[in-house]
Amino acid sequence: MKQQSGKLFLIPSPLGDTSADLVMPAKAILMLHQLNYLIVEDLRTARRLLSKIKIDKPIDSITFFELNKYTADADAVKFLQPISEGNDVGLLSEAGSPCVADPGAIIVRAAHLSGIVVIPLSGPSSIIMALMASGFNGQSFCFHGYLPIHPDSRNKQLKLIEKTATLTGQTQIFIETPFRNTQILDAIFKNCQPSTMLCIGTNISHPDEFICTKTIGDWQKRSPDIHKKPTVFLIWNEKRP
């Protein structure tokens, strides 16, 4: 009898040091107890999470595949080999949900091309959670990822983002490397209109979580302390004729 192929599970993880029990659904934690093969971005972070949830087997018994910017496409596809041998494999996010502002899409594409069943598990996503709490348009939104680092390119992008928000009423979402948060906030102040709505979501799901929506003009009066803190920025305006 031909051995049944396994499945690829997409497993979210906490956004930082938040307790897994508080933010991860039971199914995601259960799969981490059961899986013997995990594709991870950082081995130390993955092992730390498994230790926190106290999986009922030695962590060293798990086979880890590291997927990062240095991983060749051909090598990444090989990570799915255990599935063809009848084993389930988990794609574990570094923080939040796999493949959303997070690597792993190449693994999922390869799985679909190979006829492998892909099962996404629910869990924390700072982008979606910030959108939920913003009060902005949740029917139509665009995630831009990271904006350009070069000031001129970044300023141009911000003006285009604001224009799109104004013309379409679509929520515009972007993130930044935490140590550049203050620079991007200053750029928003310099390039966008005071009447434009801005939501800032910082340390989402942490005990010191901060999510607040104001006009840019109001934010300019008192800027939040977001330096070196994971932050999501959302811009929105009601659609104008």
N, C-alpha and C positions, 0 to 999 in steps of 0.2 A: 504493500500500500504506500502511495506517495505521501510523504510527510507534509502536514499542513503548514503553510507559511505563517509566519508571525505577523504582527502589526507594528506600526510606528505610532507611539504615543507622544503627543506634544504636551510637556509638563511645565506649568508656570512655577515660579518661585517667589519668595518674599522680596519686597522692594527694600533690601537692606537687612538690618538686624531685627526686624519685627518677628515676633514668634510665629512660626509656621502654622501653628494651630489656629491663630487668629485670622489669617488671610488665605490659607490654602484649603480648598474643599477636601473632604474626606477621600474622594476618589483619587485625587492627585497624590495624597500622602500614601494611600494604599498601594498605588502603582510603584512608588519609590521603595516600598517594602518588598515588592514582588520582583521587580526587574533585575536582571543580571547583566544587562548591557545598557550603558548610558552614553549619549553623545553630549558633551558639555563644553562650555567656552573656557572655563578655568577649573582645573582639577581641584585646587585647594578650596575654592568656594563650594564646589559640589560636595566634596567630602565633609566640609563643615556642616552643610545642610543635612546630609544623611546622618551625621553624628547627633545633630540637634533633635531630629525626629526619632532617634534611637531605633534604627532599622534592626530587625531581629536576625541579622546574620553579619558576619565579618565584612566590613567595607572593602577589605582587600580581595574578597571573593568576587567583587563586581569588576567587569571589564569596562574601562573608560576609553572613549575616543575623544580627543580634544579637537574642537572646531573653532578656529579663529582666523584672523586675517592672513595668517601665514600658511593656512591649510590649502593645498592644491585641490582643484575641483576633482581630479581623478582620485585623490586619496579620500576625499569626503564621501564619494559614492561608495567606497569600499566599506564604510562604516555600517552600511545596510546589509552586509553579507550574513550576519547572524540570523536575519529575518528569513532568508532563503533556506536556512537550516532548521526553521521551525521555532525560532525564539522571538519574543517581543523585544523591541528596542525603544528606549525613551530618549527624546530630545529635550534636555533640561535647560531652561533659560538661566542666564546669569542673574537676572533680576526682572521680574514681571513675566510677560507672556512670550513664548517663543515666536520668532519671526516678525514681531511687531517692535520696530526700533531695536532689533536684536537679530543676530545671525541665525542661519538655519534654513533659509528658503531653498538653498541648493539641495539640501537633504530631502526636503518635502517634495520638490520637483522631481528628483530622482526616484523617490518612492512612487509617485503617481505614474511615472513613465514605466516603472517596473511592475505596475499592477498591485502595489502594496497598499493595504488599507491604512489610511491616516486618521487618527482619532485625536482631535484637539480637546484638551481638558480646560475647564474654566479656572480662572484665578486672577490675581491682581494685575492690572495694567494701569500705570500712572496716566497714560494718555486718555483712556476711556473714562477713568475715574475723575480726572480733571474736567473732561467734557460734561460728565453727568452733573458735576457740582457748579459749573460755570453759569448756568442760566442762559447759555447761548443756543444756537440752532443745532439740535441733535439729529435732525433729519438730513442735513447736508453739511458735510465738513471735509476738510482737506488737511492731511498731516504732511508737513514739509520736512520732517526730520531735523537735521542740523542745518543752520543757515551758513552761508559762506564765511570764512574767517577774515578774509580781506575786507577792510572797512568799506571801500567803495562798492564792492559787490554785495556786501551785506546790506548797505543802505538802499541800494537799488532793489534788492529782494524785498525788504521791508515795505517800501513804497508800493511795490506791486501787490504784496499780500494785503495791505490795507485797501488798495483800490479794488481788489477782487472781493474783499469782504463787503465793501460799500455797494458795489454794483450787483452782487448776487445774494447778499444776506447769508452767505455760507461762512461757517466758523472756520477760522484758519488756526492751525495748531503747529507749534514747533518747539524744539528743545535745544539745549545748549550744554556743552561740557561745564560742570558746576563751577569751575574756577573762572569761567568767562561770563557768568551770569550778570554781573554788574555792568560789564561792557555792552552786552546785548540790551539790557534795560535802558542804559543811556542812549543807545542807538534808537530804540523805540521812541524815547522822549524827543529826540532830535528830528526824527523822520516822519512821525505820525501825528495826526491831528489830535488836539486836546479832547475833542468830543468822542473820539473812537473808544470803544469799550475794550478793556484789557482784563483778562483773568490771569492771576498768577497762582499756580499750585506748587507748593514746596513740601518736600519730605512726606509725600502722600503715603498714607497707611501707617506712618510712624506716630509715636505719642505726641510729637510736636508738630503734627501736620498743620499746614496753613494753606487755605484756599480762599481767595477773595476776589471779587469782581468790582471794578470801579472804572470811571473814565480815565484816560491817560492823564488828563489835566489834574484829576484828584490824586492820582499816583505820584505826580510830580511834586505835590505838596509834602508828601511823606513817603519816601521809598522804603520798601521792606528790606530786611537783612536776608539776602538770598545767596550771599557769597559762599561758594563751595557746598551748596546744598542742592540735591537733585530737584530740578524745577521744570515745570511745563508752562508754556506761555500760550494763551489763546486770545485771538483778536476777532472782534465781530462788530458789525454795524447792521442796523435794520436796513433791508433793501430799499434803495431810493430810486424813484422813477428816472 
